Amino acid sequence: MRIPVFLLKDAEDDIYDIYTFAATSNSQERADKLFKSLRETCESLADFPLKGHVPPELERVAVFEYREVRCANYRIIYKVHNESLFIHCVLDSRRNIQEILHKRLLR
């Protein structure tokens, strides 16, 4: 069953920042490929919303309602709620993810 996928404002900002960084530090072509890959991964969640796993940083603090999938060096953090999927963050896995997740998701 296909469910709707929604990008929250924070996730949109994350993707914009990732794209901008990739375009300025690498090339426009590489940024476009990365954007396409991120978009396709997000869209694939409509068909397989539970394919991800609970982020270990959240599991350690007994928060199990969020899941993540990876795309290249990025972690897409999302939540399924009322037969819809909400993408909360798209984060570089090389960053301090625990601090960011606590700040954004456990406010």
Secondary structure as a PSIPRED ss2 file (coil, helix, strand):
# PSIPRED VFORMAT (PSIPRED V4.0)

   1 M C   1.000  0.000  0.000
   2 R C   1.000  0.000  0.000
   3 I C   1.000  0.000  0.000
   4 P C   1.000  0.000  0.000
   5 V E   0.000  0.000  1.000
   6 F E   0.000  0.000  1.000
   7 L E   0.000  0.000  1.000
   8 L C   1.000  0.000  0.000
   9 K H   0.000  1.000  0.000
  10 D H   0.000  1.000  0.000
  11 A H   0.000  1.000  0.000
  12 E H   0.000  1.000  0.000
  13 D H   0.000  1.000  0.000
  14 D H   0.000  1.000  0.000
  15 I H   0.000  1.000  0.000
  16 Y H   0.000  1.000  0.000
  17 D H   0.000  1.000  0.000
  18 I H   0.000  1.000  0.000
  19 Y H   0.000  1.000  0.000
  20 T H   0.000  1.000  0.000
  21 F H   0.000  1.000  0.000
  22 A H   0.000  1.000  0.000
  23 A H   0.000  1.000  0.000
  24 T H   0.000  1.000  0.000
  25 S H   0.000  1.000  0.000
  26 N C   1.000  0.000  0.000
  27 S C   1.000  0.000  0.000
  28 Q H   0.000  1.000  0.000
  29 E H   0.000  1.000  0.000
  30 R H   0.000  1.000  0.000
  31 A H   0.000  1.000  0.000
  32 D H   0.000  1.000  0.000
  33 K H   0.000  1.000  0.000
  34 L H   0.000  1.000  0.000
  35 F H   0.000  1.000  0.000
  36 K H   0.000  1.000  0.000
  37 S H   0.000  1.000  0.000
  38 L H   0.000  1.000  0.000
  39 R H   0.000  1.000  0.000
  40 E H   0.000  1.000  0.000
  41 T H   0.000  1.000  0.000
  42 C H   0.000  1.000  0.000
  43 E H   0.000  1.000  0.000
  44 S H   0.000  1.000  0.000
  45 L C   1.000  0.000  0.000
  46 A C   1.000  0.000  0.000
  47 D C   1.000  0.000  0.000
  48 F C   1.000  0.000  0.000
  49 P C   1.000  0.000  0.000
  50 L C   1.000  0.000  0.000
  51 K C   1.000  0.000  0.000
  52 G C   1.000  0.000  0.000
  53 H E   0.000  0.000  1.000
  54 V C   1.000  0.000  0.000
  55 P C   1.000  0.000  0.000
  56 P H   0.000  1.000  0.000
  57 E H   0.000  1.000  0.000
  58 L H   0.000  1.000  0.000
  59 E H   0.000  1.000  0.000
  60 R C   1.000  0.000  0.000
  61 V C   1.000  0.000  0.000
  62 A C   1.000  0.000  0.000
  63 V C   1.000  0.000  0.000
  64 F C   1.000  0.000  0.000
  65 E C   1.000  0.000  0.000
  66 Y E   0.000  0.000  1.000
  67 R E   0.000  0.000  1.000
  68 E E   0.000  0.000  1.000
  69 V E   0.000  0.000  1.000
  70 R E   0.000  0.000  1.000
  71 C E   0.000  0.000  1.000
  72 A C   1.000  0.000  0.000
  73 N C   1.000  0.000  0.000
  74 Y E   0.000  0.000  1.000
  75 R E   0.000  0.000  1.000
  76 I E   0.000  0.000  1.000
  77 I E   0.000  0.000  1.000
  78 Y E   0.000  0.000  1.000
  79 K E   0.000  0.000  1.000
  80 V E   0.000  0.000  1.000
  81 H E   0.000  0.000  1.000
  82 N C   1.000  0.000  0.000
  83 E C   1.000  0.000  0.000
  84 S E   0.000  0.000  1.000
  85 L E   0.000  0.000  1.000
  86 F E   0.000  0.000  1.000
  87 I E   0.000  0.000  1.000
  88 H E   0.000  0.000  1.000
  89 C E   0.000  0.000  1.000
  90 V E   0.000  0.000  1.000
  91 L E   0.000  0.000  1.000
  92 D E   0.000  0.000  1.000
  93 S C   1.000  0.000  0.000
  94 R C   1.000  0.000  0.000
  95 R C   1.000  0.000  0.000
  96 N C   1.000  0.000  0.000
  97 I H   0.000  1.000  0.000
  98 Q H   0.000  1.000  0.000
  99 E H   0.000  1.000  0.000
 100 I H   0.000  1.000  0.000
 101 L H   0.000  1.000  0.000
 102 H H   0.000  1.000  0.000
 103 K H   0.000  1.000  0.000
 104 R H   0.000  1.000  0.000
 105 L H   0.000  1.000  0.000
 106 L C   1.000  0.000  0.000
 107 R C   1.000  0.000  0.000
